[in-house]
Amino acid sequence: MIGWVKEWLEEQRKNGETGLEVKKVGNNFYVYRSTTYWDKQLKKIRKHSKYLGKLDEKKGFKKSQRVNRIPQVNTVWQYGNARLLTQVFDDLIPLLKEGFKGCWEDVFALALVRTMGYVPLKRVHIVWEKLYNVYDLHPDLSPKMLSRVLKSVGLNRKAQNMVFNHLSVKGDEFVYDLSCFFTQSDSVGFAEQGYNKDRVQLKQINLALLCSVDSGLPTMIRLLPGSVRDIASLYGSLEEIGVQGKILILDRGFYSLKVIDFLKGKKVFFVLPTRRNSSFYDVRVHVNQHLFYHERLIKCGKRKHEGCFLYVFEDAQLKLEEEKHLYTLLDEQRIDKEKLKMKMKQAGRILIVSNMDVSAEEIFLLYKKRDSVENLFDVYKTTLQADRTYLRSNESIFGHAFISFLSLYAYSVIHQRIKKAGLESKLSPLDVLEQFSKVYKVDCGETVQRSEVPKKVRLLDEKLKTHIFPN
């Protein structure tokens, strides 16, 4: 502190003035009186500063003319959405504190901001400052610091796995799948040419995602080189996270006899649809049962074979559609009668191999749950726009993926509350955050007050059971 300022403060204290604080802004000095108060809602002591006037080395202290005329409103914060977002992160904060000790506040703030959609690093601090600081944190959200944080987080896989393993304990049924996003950066070593369903000829980074069917929440995320295929990704992912004794639901892209042996060795229960060229299709399974799924007739059967159970499902409507397609190919001379005969045996059929001895209906319903991971991929890429990245190193992209995972987790928690409330067809998590943002906290000098809660927001709070706006 500059000498003359320090002398002025000491003189004021001798005269009985307390709580004075001088802040330098540019080349000017401003005097505030700092006090503390008890926040009843947060149940903690908070600091409040009241502006008194300007201090000049020659002219001395000049009292603010506005102090006695009108109350000074220092800040207005979005309160409702900030409280909801911090609430859904409560479960992960102890893990972030332990795993990312030097930068957990920066990690938390960035993930919270990006739950509301993609925000470039240079604008993160602007969005953060609009939100009520529930935990009174002091993150450094400058673009330069956030770039360092992303690298640090990307290199700390041990801390990431702490979060993943914590989440894996919460469920018994999981879905695992692979997707990708594209980049034109030449400095990202993980970006390679690889297979994708759209056959885009760009360098890509593969994205592996594990999600819990029980909770509907993401459990783990991994980035892989673009050339790594589905099966190879599965081995490394299951080595990192403990799913022993759990049920793993996979897509047919993961099918191979080696995968079946691997999953058995890991003592994982699995539901794995086979490829159409699998030799298991040659095994005769009696289709002597049936079930109805969304009013569609599904014939089914089950047989034990080579230490596993084969489950066959025949969709009557799908069979008709595939048969029509096959005869069209025959008429166009794109297949011959021999191939038609072979394909007709498989028309409308799904063959699933599992090491679980349960009813065919239970296996079918588990298989249909695989769509949950596709929904999370869609949120990750479309809603959160997390596949948009201009980062130039592997480490930074790893960190970006983990931060995006945290945002996806928070988004999914809100979505599950909406679903339980029966409002899924009417509201999205972004809609809820927008509604809750209508409730503010206002610092008006002596007190910090909450604005009135609109009736619609209060009813929504009650339906979602978030209990943010008690009566």
C-alpha positions as a Markdown table, in Angstrom:
| # | Residue | x | y | z |
|---|---|---|---|---|
| 1 | Met | 0.0 | 0.0 | 0.0 |
| 2 | Ile | 1.3 | 3.5 | -0.9 |
| 3 | Gly | 2.6 | 5.4 | 2.1 |
| 4 | Trp | 0.3 | 8.4 | 2.2 |
| 5 | Val | -2.7 | 6.1 | 1.9 |
| 6 | Lys | -1.5 | 4.0 | 4.8 |
| 7 | Glu | -1.0 | 7.1 | 6.9 |
| 8 | Trp | -4.5 | 8.4 | 6.1 |
| 9 | Leu | -6.0 | 5.0 | 7.2 |
| 10 | Glu | -4.0 | 5.0 | 10.5 |
| 11 | Glu | -5.2 | 8.5 | 11.2 |
| 12 | Gln | -8.9 | 7.6 | 10.6 |
| 13 | Arg | -8.5 | 4.5 | 12.9 |
| 14 | Lys | -7.1 | 6.7 | 15.7 |
| 15 | Asn | -10.2 | 8.9 | 15.3 |
| 16 | Gly | -12.4 | 5.8 | 15.9 |
| 17 | Glu | -13.3 | 4.9 | 12.3 |
| 18 | Thr | -13.5 | 1.1 | 11.8 |
| 19 | Gly | -13.8 | -1.2 | 8.8 |
| 20 | Leu | -12.3 | 1.3 | 6.3 |
| 21 | Glu | -10.8 | -0.2 | 3.1 |
| 22 | Val | -9.1 | 1.7 | 0.2 |
| 23 | Lys | -9.2 | 0.2 | -3.3 |
| 24 | Lys | -7.1 | 1.4 | -6.2 |
| 25 | Val | -8.8 | 1.4 | -9.6 |
| 26 | Gly | -6.4 | 2.7 | -12.3 |
| 27 | Asn | -4.8 | 5.8 | -10.8 |
| 28 | Asn | -7.6 | 6.6 | -8.4 |
| 29 | Phe | -8.3 | 5.5 | -4.8 |
| 30 | Tyr | -11.7 | 4.8 | -3.4 |
| 31 | Val | -12.8 | 4.4 | 0.2 |
| 32 | Tyr | -15.2 | 1.6 | 1.3 |
| 33 | Arg | -16.5 | 0.5 | 4.7 |
| 34 | Ser | -16.4 | -3.3 | 4.9 |
| 35 | Thr | -18.7 | -5.2 | 7.2 |
| 36 | Thr | -19.8 | -8.8 | 7.6 |
| 37 | Tyr | -23.2 | -10.3 | 7.9 |
| 38 | Trp | -24.8 | -13.7 | 8.5 |
| 39 | Asp | -26.5 | -15.2 | 5.3 |
| 40 | Lys | -29.4 | -17.1 | 6.7 |
| 41 | Gln | -29.9 | -19.2 | 3.6 |
| 42 | Leu | -26.3 | -20.2 | 3.1 |
| 43 | Lys | -25.7 | -20.3 | 6.8 |
| 44 | Lys | -22.3 | -18.6 | 6.6 |
| 45 | Ile | -20.7 | -15.2 | 7.1 |
| 46 | Arg | -20.4 | -13.0 | 4.0 |
| 47 | Lys | -18.6 | -9.7 | 3.4 |
| 48 | His | -20.3 | -6.5 | 2.3 |
| 49 | Ser | -18.5 | -3.3 | 1.2 |
| 50 | Lys | -20.2 | 0.1 | 1.1 |
| 51 | Tyr | -18.8 | 2.9 | -1.0 |
| 52 | Leu | -18.0 | 6.1 | 1.0 |
| 53 | Gly | -16.0 | 8.3 | -1.4 |
| 54 | Lys | -12.8 | 9.2 | -3.2 |
| 55 | Leu | -9.3 | 9.7 | -1.7 |
| 56 | Asp | -6.8 | 12.1 | -3.2 |
| 57 | Glu | -3.2 | 12.8 | -2.0 |
| 58 | Lys | -3.6 | 16.6 | -2.2 |
| 59 | Lys | -7.3 | 17.2 | -1.8 |
| 60 | Gly | -7.9 | 14.4 | 0.8 |
| 61 | Phe | -11.1 | 12.5 | 1.2 |
| 62 | Lys | -14.1 | 13.6 | -0.8 |
| 63 | Lys | -17.4 | 12.1 | 0.4 |
| 64 | Ser | -19.7 | 10.5 | -2.2 |
| 65 | Gln | -22.7 | 12.7 | -3.0 |
| 66 | Arg | -24.8 | 9.7 | -3.7 |
| 67 | Val | -24.4 | 8.0 | -0.3 |
| 68 | Asn | -27.2 | 9.8 | 1.5 |
| 69 | Arg | -29.5 | 10.3 | -1.5 |
| 70 | Ile | -30.1 | 6.8 | -2.8 |
| 71 | Pro | -29.0 | 3.4 | -1.8 |
| 72 | Gln | -26.0 | 2.2 | -3.8 |
| 73 | Val | -26.8 | -1.0 | -5.8 |
| 74 | Asn | -23.5 | -2.6 | -6.3 |
| 75 | Thr | -24.4 | -5.9 | -8.0 |
| 76 | Val | -27.3 | -7.9 | -9.4 |
| 77 | Trp | -26.7 | -11.7 | -9.8 |
| 78 | Gln | -28.7 | -14.5 | -11.3 |
| 79 | Tyr | -29.5 | -16.5 | -8.3 |
| 80 | Gly | -32.0 | -19.3 | -9.1 |
| 81 | Asn | -30.0 | -21.0 | -11.9 |
| 82 | Ala | -26.8 | -20.5 | -10.0 |
| 83 | Arg | -28.3 | -22.3 | -6.9 |
| 84 | Leu | -29.6 | -25.1 | -9.1 |
| 85 | Leu | -26.3 | -25.7 | -10.9 |
| 86 | Thr | -24.3 | -25.7 | -7.6 |
| 87 | Gln | -26.9 | -28.1 | -6.1 |
| 88 | Val | -26.4 | -30.7 | -8.9 |
| 89 | Phe | -22.6 | -30.5 | -8.6 |
| 90 | Asp | -22.7 | -31.0 | -4.8 |
| 91 | Asp | -22.0 | -34.7 | -5.1 |
| 92 | Leu | -18.8 | -34.2 | -7.1 |
| 93 | Ile | -17.3 | -31.2 | -5.4 |
| 94 | Pro | -15.5 | -33.2 | -2.6 |
| 95 | Leu | -13.9 | -35.3 | -5.4 |
| 96 | Leu | -12.8 | -32.2 | -7.4 |
| 97 | Lys | -11.3 | -30.7 | -4.3 |
| 98 | Glu | -9.3 | -33.9 | -3.6 |
| 99 | Gly | -8.2 | -34.6 | -7.2 |
| 100 | Phe | -7.6 | -31.1 | -8.5 |
| 101 | Lys | -6.3 | -29.4 | -5.4 |
| 102 | Gly | -4.6 | -26.4 | -7.1 |
| 103 | Cys | -7.4 | -25.6 | -9.6 |
| 104 | Trp | -10.6 | -27.2 | -8.5 |
| 105 | Glu | -12.4 | -23.9 | -8.3 |
| 106 | Asp | -11.5 | -23.1 | -11.9 |
| 107 | Val | -12.6 | -26.6 | -13.0 |
| 108 | Phe | -15.9 | -26.2 | -11.2 |
| 109 | Ala | -16.6 | -22.7 | -12.5 |
| 110 | Leu | -15.8 | -23.6 | -16.1 |
| 111 | Ala | -18.0 | -26.8 | -16.0 |
| 112 | Leu | -20.8 | -24.9 | -14.4 |
| 113 | Val | -20.8 | -22.1 | -17.0 |
| 114 | Arg | -20.6 | -24.6 | -19.9 |
| 115 | Thr | -23.6 | -26.6 | -18.6 |
| 116 | Met | -25.7 | -23.7 | -20.0 |
| 117 | Gly | -24.1 | -24.2 | -23.5 |
| 118 | Tyr | -20.7 | -23.7 | -25.1 |
| 119 | Val | -18.9 | -20.5 | -24.0 |
| 120 | Pro | -15.4 | -19.6 | -25.4 |
| 121 | Leu | -12.6 | -19.3 | -22.8 |
| 122 | Lys | -12.4 | -15.6 | -23.3 |
| 123 | Arg | -16.1 | -15.1 | -22.3 |
| 124 | Val | -16.3 | -17.6 | -19.3 |
| 125 | His | -15.5 | -14.9 | -16.7 |
| 126 | Ile | -18.3 | -12.7 | -18.1 |
| 127 | Val | -20.9 | -15.4 | -17.7 |
| 128 | Trp | -19.5 | -16.4 | -14.3 |
| 129 | Glu | -19.8 | -12.8 | -12.9 |
| 130 | Lys | -23.5 | -12.7 | -13.8 |
| 131 | Leu | -24.1 | -15.7 | -11.5 |
| 132 | Tyr | -24.5 | -15.6 | -7.7 |
| 133 | Asn | -21.4 | -16.9 | -6.1 |
| 134 | Val | -23.0 | -19.5 | -3.8 |
| 135 | Tyr | -19.8 | -20.9 | -2.4 |
| 136 | Asp | -17.9 | -17.6 | -2.4 |
| 137 | Leu | -15.2 | -19.0 | -4.7 |
| 138 | His | -12.4 | -17.0 | -6.3 |
| 139 | Pro | -11.6 | -18.8 | -9.6 |
| 140 | Asp | -9.1 | -17.4 | -12.0 |
| 141 | Leu | -11.1 | -17.4 | -15.3 |
| 142 | Ser | -8.7 | -15.5 | -17.5 |
| 143 | Pro | -8.3 | -17.3 | -20.9 |
| 144 | Lys | -4.5 | -17.8 | -20.2 |
| 145 | Met | -5.2 | -19.5 | -16.9 |
| 146 | Leu | -8.0 | -21.6 | -18.2 |
| 147 | Ser | -5.8 | -22.9 | -21.0 |
| 148 | Arg | -3.3 | -24.0 | -18.3 |
| 149 | Val | -6.1 | -25.6 | -16.3 |
| 150 | Leu | -7.2 | -27.6 | -19.3 |
| 151 | Lys | -3.7 | -29.0 | -19.8 |
| 152 | Ser | -3.4 | -29.8 | -16.1 |
| 153 | Val | -6.7 | -31.5 | -15.9 |
| 154 | Gly | -6.0 | -33.5 | -19.1 |
| 155 | Leu | -2.8 | -34.8 | -17.7 |
| 156 | Asn | -4.4 | -35.8 | -14.4 |
| 157 | Arg | -6.2 | -39.0 | -15.4 |
| 158 | Lys | -5.9 | -40.3 | -11.8 |
| 159 | Ala | -8.2 | -37.5 | -10.5 |
| 160 | Gln | -10.6 | -38.1 | -13.4 |
| 161 | Asn | -10.8 | -41.8 | -12.6 |
| 162 | Met | -11.7 | -40.9 | -9.0 |
| 163 | Val | -14.8 | -39.2 | -10.4 |
| 164 | Phe | -15.6 | -42.0 | -12.8 |
| 165 | Asn | -15.2 | -44.8 | -10.2 |
| 166 | His | -17.4 | -42.8 | -7.8 |
| 167 | Leu | -20.2 | -42.7 | -10.4 |
| 168 | Ser | -19.8 | -46.3 | -11.4 |
| 169 | Val | -20.7 | -47.5 | -7.9 |
| 170 | Lys | -24.2 | -45.9 | -8.3 |
| 171 | Gly | -25.5 | -48.2 | -11.0 |
| 172 | Asp | -25.8 | -51.9 | -11.9 |
| 173 | Glu | -26.6 | -51.6 | -15.6 |
| 174 | Phe | -24.4 | -49.7 | -18.0 |
| 175 | Val | -24.3 | -48.9 | -21.7 |
| 176 | Tyr | -21.0 | -48.3 | -23.5 |
| 177 | Asp | -20.6 | -46.9 | -27.0 |
| 178 | Leu | -18.2 | -45.0 | -29.3 |
| 179 | Ser | -18.7 | -41.8 | -31.3 |
| 180 | Cys | -16.3 | -39.2 | -32.8 |
| 181 | Phe | -15.8 | -35.6 | -33.6 |
| 182 | Phe | -13.6 | -34.0 | -36.3 |
| 183 | Thr | -10.7 | -31.5 | -36.2 |
| 184 | Gln | -8.5 | -29.9 | -38.9 |
| 185 | Ser | -5.7 | -29.2 | -36.4 |
| 186 | Asp | -2.3 | -30.8 | -37.4 |
| 187 | Ser | -0.9 | -30.4 | -33.8 |
| 188 | Val | -3.3 | -32.8 | -32.2 |
| 189 | Gly | -1.7 | -36.2 | -32.3 |
| 190 | Phe | -4.9 | -38.1 | -31.5 |
| 191 | Ala | -6.6 | -36.8 | -34.6 |
| 192 | Glu | -6.3 | -39.5 | -37.3 |
| 193 | Gln | -8.2 | -40.8 | -40.2 |
| 194 | Gly | -10.7 | -43.4 | -39.1 |
| 195 | Tyr | -14.1 | -45.0 | -39.7 |
| 196 | Asn | -17.3 | -43.0 | -39.1 |
| 197 | Lys | -20.9 | -43.8 | -40.2 |
| 198 | Asp | -21.1 | -40.6 | -42.3 |
| 199 | Arg | -17.8 | -41.5 | -44.1 |
| 200 | Val | -16.4 | -38.0 | -43.6 |
| 201 | Gln | -12.8 | -37.8 | -44.8 |
| 202 | Leu | -11.4 | -35.7 | -42.0 |
| 203 | Lys | -9.1 | -36.4 | -39.1 |
| 204 | Gln | -11.2 | -37.5 | -36.2 |
| 205 | Ile | -10.9 | -38.1 | -32.4 |
| 206 | Asn | -13.0 | -41.0 | -31.1 |
| 207 | Leu | -15.1 | -40.5 | -28.0 |
| 208 | Ala | -15.9 | -43.4 | -25.7 |
| 209 | Leu | -18.8 | -42.9 | -23.2 |
| 210 | Leu | -20.1 | -45.2 | -20.5 |
| 211 | Cys | -23.5 | -44.3 | -18.9 |
| 212 | Ser | -25.6 | -45.8 | -16.2 |
| 213 | Val | -29.0 | -47.1 | -17.3 |
| 214 | Asp | -30.2 | -47.0 | -13.7 |
| 215 | Ser | -29.6 | -43.3 | -13.1 |
| 216 | Gly | -29.5 | -42.0 | -16.7 |
| 217 | Leu | -26.2 | -40.3 | -15.9 |
| 218 | Pro | -22.9 | -40.4 | -17.7 |
| 219 | Thr | -20.3 | -42.5 | -15.8 |
| 220 | Met | -17.0 | -42.2 | -17.8 |
| 221 | Ile | -15.5 | -40.5 | -20.8 |
| 222 | Arg | -12.4 | -41.3 | -22.8 |
| 223 | Leu | -10.7 | -39.9 | -25.9 |
| 224 | Leu | -9.0 | -42.2 | -28.3 |
| 225 | Pro | -7.1 | -41.9 | -31.6 |
| 226 | Gly | -9.3 | -41.7 | -34.6 |
| 227 | Ser | -8.1 | -45.0 | -36.0 |
| 228 | Val | -9.0 | -47.0 | -32.9 |
| 229 | Arg | -12.1 | -49.1 | -33.5 |
| 230 | Asp | -15.0 | -50.1 | -31.2 |
| 231 | Ile | -13.5 | -53.4 | -29.9 |
| 232 | Ala | -10.0 | -52.1 | -29.1 |
| 233 | Ser | -11.5 | -49.1 | -27.2 |
| 234 | Leu | -13.5 | -51.5 | -24.9 |
| 235 | Tyr | -10.5 | -53.3 | -23.5 |
| 236 | Gly | -8.8 | -50.1 | -22.2 |
| 237 | Ser | -12.0 | -48.5 | -20.9 |
| 238 | Leu | -12.9 | -51.5 | -18.8 |
| 239 | Glu | -9.3 | -51.7 | -17.4 |
| 240 | Glu | -9.7 | -48.2 | -16.1 |
| 241 | Ile | -13.1 | -48.5 | -14.4 |
| 242 | Gly | -14.5 | -51.2 | -12.1 |
| 243 | Val | -17.6 | -52.8 | -13.5 |
| 244 | Gln | -17.1 | -56.3 | -12.1 |
| 245 | Gly | -20.4 | -57.9 | -11.4 |
| 246 | Lys | -22.3 | -55.2 | -13.3 |
| 247 | Ile | -24.4 | -55.6 | -16.5 |
| 248 | Leu | -22.8 | -54.1 | -19.7 |
| 249 | Ile | -25.0 | -53.4 | -22.7 |
| 250 | Leu | -23.1 | -53.1 | -26.0 |
| 251 | Asp | -23.9 | -52.5 | -29.7 |
| 252 | Arg | -23.2 | -55.0 | -32.4 |
| 253 | Gly | -20.0 | -53.1 | -33.4 |
| 254 | Phe | -18.3 | -54.6 | -30.3 |
| 255 | Tyr | -19.1 | -58.2 | -31.2 |
| 256 | Ser | -16.3 | -60.7 | -31.5 |
| 257 | Leu | -15.5 | -64.0 | -29.8 |
| 258 | Lys | -12.5 | -62.4 | -28.1 |
| 259 | Val | -14.7 | -59.7 | -26.6 |
| 260 | Ile | -17.0 | -62.4 | -25.2 |
| 261 | Asp | -14.0 | -64.2 | -23.6 |
| 262 | Phe | -12.6 | -60.8 | -22.3 |
| 263 | Leu | -15.9 | -59.9 | -20.6 |
| 264 | Lys | -16.2 | -63.4 | -19.0 |
| 265 | Gly | -12.7 | -62.9 | -17.7 |
| 266 | Lys | -13.6 | -59.6 | -16.2 |
| 267 | Lys | -16.7 | -61.2 | -14.6 |
| 268 | Val | -18.9 | -58.7 | -16.3 |
| 269 | Phe | -22.5 | -59.7 | -17.2 |
| 270 | Phe | -23.1 | -58.6 | -20.8 |
| 271 | Val | -25.8 | -58.2 | -23.4 |
| 272 | Leu | -24.1 | -58.3 | -26.9 |
| 273 | Pro | -26.0 | -58.4 | -30.2 |
| 274 | Thr | -24.1 | -60.4 | -32.8 |
| 275 | Arg | -23.2 | -59.3 | -36.4 |
| 276 | Arg | -25.2 | -60.8 | -39.2 |
| 277 | Asn | -22.2 | -62.8 | -40.4 |
| 278 | Ser | -21.8 | -64.5 | -36.9 |
| 279 | Ser | -21.6 | -68.3 | -36.9 |
| 280 | Phe | -24.1 | -68.2 | -34.0 |
| 281 | Tyr | -26.9 | -67.6 | -36.6 |
| 282 | Asp | -26.2 | -71.2 | -37.7 |
| 283 | Val | -27.2 | -72.5 | -34.3 |
| 284 | Arg | -30.9 | -73.5 | -34.2 |
| 285 | Val | -32.9 | -71.7 | -31.6 |
| 286 | His | -36.6 | -72.5 | -31.2 |
| 287 | Val | -38.7 | -69.3 | -31.5 |
| 288 | Asn | -41.6 | -70.5 | -29.3 |
| 289 | Gln | -42.2 | -67.5 | -27.1 |
| 290 | His | -43.4 | -63.9 | -27.7 |
| 291 | Leu | -43.7 | -60.5 | -26.2 |
| 292 | Phe | -45.1 | -57.1 | -27.1 |
| 293 | Tyr | -42.9 | -54.0 | -27.3 |
| 294 | His | -44.7 | -50.7 | -28.0 |
| 295 | Glu | -47.6 | -52.7 | -29.4 |
| 296 | Arg | -45.3 | -54.6 | -31.8 |
| 297 | Leu | -45.3 | -58.4 | -31.8 |
| 298 | Ile | -41.8 | -59.8 | -31.0 |
| 299 | Lys | -41.4 | -63.6 | -31.3 |
| 300 | Cys | -38.4 | -64.9 | -29.3 |
| 301 | Gly | -36.5 | -68.0 | -28.2 |
| 302 | Lys | -33.5 | -68.9 | -26.0 |
| 303 | Arg | -30.8 | -71.6 | -26.1 |
| 304 | Lys | -27.7 | -72.4 | -24.1 |
| 305 | His | -24.6 | -72.7 | -26.3 |
| 306 | Glu | -20.8 | -72.9 | -25.6 |
| 307 | Gly | -21.1 | -71.5 | -22.1 |
| 308 | Cys | -23.4 | -68.6 | -23.1 |
| 309 | Phe | -27.0 | -68.1 | -23.9 |
| 310 | Leu | -28.3 | -67.2 | -27.3 |
| 311 | Tyr | -31.5 | -65.1 | -27.5 |
| 312 | Val | -33.3 | -64.7 | -30.8 |
| 313 | Phe | -35.9 | -62.0 | -31.4 |
| 314 | Glu | -38.0 | -61.8 | -34.5 |
| 315 | Asp | -39.9 | -58.5 | -35.3 |
| 316 | Ala | -42.7 | -59.3 | -37.6 |
| 317 | Gln | -42.9 | -55.8 | -39.0 |
| 318 | Leu | -39.2 | -55.5 | -39.5 |
| 319 | Lys | -39.1 | -58.9 | -41.1 |
| 320 | Leu | -41.6 | -57.8 | -43.7 |
| 321 | Glu | -39.7 | -54.6 | -44.5 |
| 322 | Glu | -36.4 | -56.5 | -44.9 |
| 323 | Glu | -38.0 | -59.1 | -47.1 |
| 324 | Lys | -39.3 | -56.4 | -49.4 |
| 325 | His | -35.9 | -54.9 | -49.6 |
| 326 | Leu | -34.2 | -58.2 | -50.4 |
| 327 | Tyr | -36.6 | -59.0 | -53.2 |
| 328 | Thr | -36.0 | -55.5 | -54.6 |
| 329 | Leu | -32.3 | -56.2 | -54.6 |
| 330 | Leu | -33.0 | -59.5 | -56.4 |
| 331 | Asp | -35.1 | -57.8 | -59.1 |
| 332 | Glu | -32.3 | -55.3 | -59.6 |
| 333 | Gln | -29.8 | -58.2 | -59.9 |
| 334 | Arg | -27.7 | -56.9 | -57.0 |
| 335 | Ile | -28.0 | -60.3 | -55.2 |
| 336 | Asp | -28.6 | -63.8 | -56.5 |
| 337 | Lys | -31.2 | -66.4 | -55.3 |
| 338 | Glu | -28.6 | -68.2 | -53.2 |
| 339 | Lys | -27.8 | -65.0 | -51.3 |
| 340 | Leu | -31.5 | -64.2 | -51.0 |
| 341 | Lys | -32.1 | -67.5 | -49.4 |
| 342 | Met | -29.4 | -67.0 | -46.9 |
| 343 | Lys | -30.5 | -63.4 | -46.1 |
| 344 | Met | -34.1 | -64.4 | -45.7 |
| 345 | Lys | -33.2 | -66.6 | -42.8 |
| 346 | Gln | -32.0 | -63.6 | -40.9 |
| 347 | Ala | -34.7 | -61.1 | -42.0 |
| 348 | Gly | -36.2 | -59.3 | -39.0 |
| 349 | Arg | -34.1 | -61.2 | -36.5 |
| 350 | Ile | -31.8 | -60.0 | -33.8 |
| 351 | Leu | -29.5 | -62.5 | -32.2 |
| 352 | Ile | -28.1 | -61.6 | -28.8 |
| 353 | Val | -25.4 | -63.5 | -26.9 |
| 354 | Ser | -25.2 | -63.1 | -23.1 |
| 355 | Asn | -23.8 | -64.9 | -20.0 |
| 356 | Met | -27.0 | -64.3 | -18.1 |
| 357 | Asp | -29.7 | -67.0 | -17.7 |
| 358 | Val | -32.8 | -64.8 | -17.6 |
| 359 | Ser | -36.0 | -64.5 | -19.6 |
| 360 | Ala | -35.9 | -63.4 | -23.2 |
| 361 | Glu | -38.1 | -60.5 | -22.4 |
| 362 | Glu | -35.6 | -59.2 | -19.8 |
| 363 | Ile | -32.7 | -59.4 | -22.3 |
| 364 | Phe | -34.7 | -57.6 | -25.0 |
| 365 | Leu | -35.7 | -54.8 | -22.6 |
| 366 | Leu | -32.0 | -54.4 | -21.5 |
| 367 | Tyr | -30.9 | -54.3 | -25.2 |
| 368 | Lys | -33.4 | -51.5 | -25.9 |
| 369 | Lys | -31.9 | -49.4 | -23.1 |
| 370 | Arg | -28.8 | -48.9 | -25.3 |
| 371 | Asp | -30.4 | -45.7 | -26.7 |
| 372 | Ser | -29.6 | -43.9 | -23.5 |
| 373 | Val | -26.0 | -43.4 | -24.5 |
| 374 | Glu | -27.0 | -42.1 | -27.9 |
| 375 | Asn | -29.1 | -39.5 | -26.2 |
| 376 | Leu | -26.1 | -38.4 | -24.1 |
| 377 | Phe | -23.9 | -38.2 | -27.2 |
| 378 | Asp | -26.5 | -35.9 | -28.8 |
| 379 | Val | -26.5 | -33.6 | -25.7 |
| 380 | Tyr | -22.7 | -33.6 | -25.6 |
| 381 | Lys | -22.4 | -32.6 | -29.3 |
| 382 | Thr | -25.6 | -30.6 | -30.1 |
| 383 | Thr | -26.8 | -29.0 | -26.9 |
| 384 | Leu | -23.5 | -28.4 | -25.1 |
| 385 | Gln | -21.5 | -28.2 | -28.4 |
| 386 | Ala | -18.6 | -29.9 | -26.7 |
| 387 | Asp | -17.3 | -31.2 | -30.0 |
| 388 | Arg | -16.4 | -27.6 | -30.9 |
| 389 | Thr | -12.8 | -27.2 | -29.9 |
| 390 | Tyr | -9.9 | -25.0 | -31.2 |
| 391 | Leu | -7.3 | -26.5 | -28.8 |
| 392 | Arg | -3.9 | -27.4 | -30.2 |
| 393 | Ser | -2.6 | -30.1 | -27.9 |
| 394 | Asn | -3.6 | -33.6 | -26.8 |
| 395 | Glu | -3.5 | -32.6 | -23.1 |
| 396 | Ser | -5.8 | -29.6 | -23.5 |
| 397 | Ile | -8.3 | -31.7 | -25.5 |
| 398 | Phe | -8.3 | -34.4 | -22.8 |
| 399 | Gly | -9.0 | -31.6 | -20.2 |
| 400 | His | -11.7 | -30.1 | -22.4 |
| 401 | Ala | -13.4 | -33.6 | -22.6 |
| 402 | Phe | -13.4 | -34.0 | -18.9 |
| 403 | Ile | -14.8 | -30.5 | -18.2 |
| 404 | Ser | -17.5 | -31.2 | -20.8 |
| 405 | Phe | -18.2 | -34.5 | -19.1 |
| 406 | Leu | -18.9 | -32.6 | -15.8 |
| 407 | Ser | -21.2 | -30.3 | -17.7 |
| 408 | Leu | -23.0 | -33.3 | -19.3 |
| 409 | Tyr | -23.4 | -34.8 | -15.8 |
| 410 | Ala | -25.0 | -31.7 | -14.4 |
| 411 | Tyr | -27.3 | -31.3 | -17.4 |
| 412 | Ser | -28.3 | -35.0 | -17.1 |
| 413 | Val | -29.1 | -34.6 | -13.4 |
| 414 | Ile | -31.5 | -31.8 | -14.2 |
| 415 | His | -33.0 | -33.8 | -17.1 |
| 416 | Gln | -33.6 | -36.8 | -14.8 |
| 417 | Arg | -35.5 | -34.5 | -12.3 |
| 418 | Ile | -37.6 | -33.2 | -15.2 |
| 419 | Lys | -38.3 | -36.8 | -16.2 |
| 420 | Lys | -39.3 | -37.9 | -12.7 |
| 421 | Ala | -41.7 | -34.9 | -12.5 |
| 422 | Gly | -43.4 | -36.0 | -15.8 |
| 423 | Leu | -42.4 | -32.8 | -17.6 |
| 424 | Glu | -40.0 | -34.3 | -20.2 |
| 425 | Ser | -42.3 | -33.4 | -23.1 |
| 426 | Lys | -42.7 | -29.8 | -21.9 |
| 427 | Leu | -39.3 | -28.7 | -20.6 |
| 428 | Ser | -35.6 | -29.2 | -21.2 |
| 429 | Pro | -32.8 | -28.5 | -18.6 |
| 430 | Leu | -32.0 | -25.3 | -20.5 |
| 431 | Asp | -35.6 | -24.2 | -20.1 |
| 432 | Val | -35.5 | -24.9 | -16.4 |
| 433 | Leu | -32.3 | -22.9 | -16.0 |
| 434 | Glu | -33.8 | -20.0 | -18.0 |
| 435 | Gln | -36.9 | -20.0 | -15.7 |
| 436 | Phe | -34.8 | -20.1 | -12.5 |
| 437 | Ser | -32.6 | -17.3 | -13.8 |
| 438 | Lys | -35.5 | -14.9 | -13.3 |
| 439 | Val | -34.8 | -15.0 | -9.6 |
| 440 | Tyr | -32.0 | -12.6 | -8.6 |
| 441 | Lys | -29.9 | -11.6 | -5.6 |
| 442 | Val | -29.5 | -7.9 | -5.3 |
| 443 | Asp | -26.7 | -6.2 | -3.2 |
| 444 | Cys | -28.3 | -2.9 | -2.1 |
| 445 | Gly | -25.9 | -1.6 | 0.5 |
| 446 | Glu | -26.7 | -2.8 | 3.9 |
| 447 | Thr | -28.3 | -6.1 | 2.9 |
| 448 | Val | -28.3 | -8.6 | 0.1 |
| 449 | Gln | -31.9 | -9.3 | -0.9 |
| 450 | Arg | -33.5 | -12.0 | -3.1 |
| 451 | Ser | -36.0 | -10.8 | -5.7 |
| 452 | Glu | -39.6 | -12.1 | -5.7 |
| 453 | Val | -40.1 | -15.6 | -7.0 |
| 454 | Pro | -42.5 | -15.7 | -9.9 |
| 455 | Lys | -45.4 | -18.1 | -9.4 |
| 456 | Lys | -44.4 | -20.2 | -12.4 |
| 457 | Val | -40.9 | -20.6 | -11.0 |
| 458 | Arg | -42.1 | -21.5 | -7.5 |
| 459 | Leu | -44.4 | -24.2 | -8.9 |
| 460 | Leu | -41.5 | -25.6 | -11.0 |
| 461 | Asp | -39.3 | -25.7 | -8.0 |
| 462 | Glu | -41.9 | -27.7 | -6.1 |
| 463 | Lys | -42.5 | -30.2 | -9.0 |
| 464 | Leu | -38.8 | -30.8 | -9.5 |
| 465 | Lys | -38.3 | -31.0 | -5.7 |
| 466 | Thr | -35.2 | -28.8 | -5.9 |
| 467 | His | -36.3 | -26.8 | -2.7 |
| 468 | Ile | -34.3 | -23.7 | -3.8 |
| 469 | Phe | -37.1 | -21.2 | -3.0 |
| 470 | Pro | -38.6 | -22.2 | 0.4 |
| 471 | Asn | -41.7 | -20.4 | 1.5 |
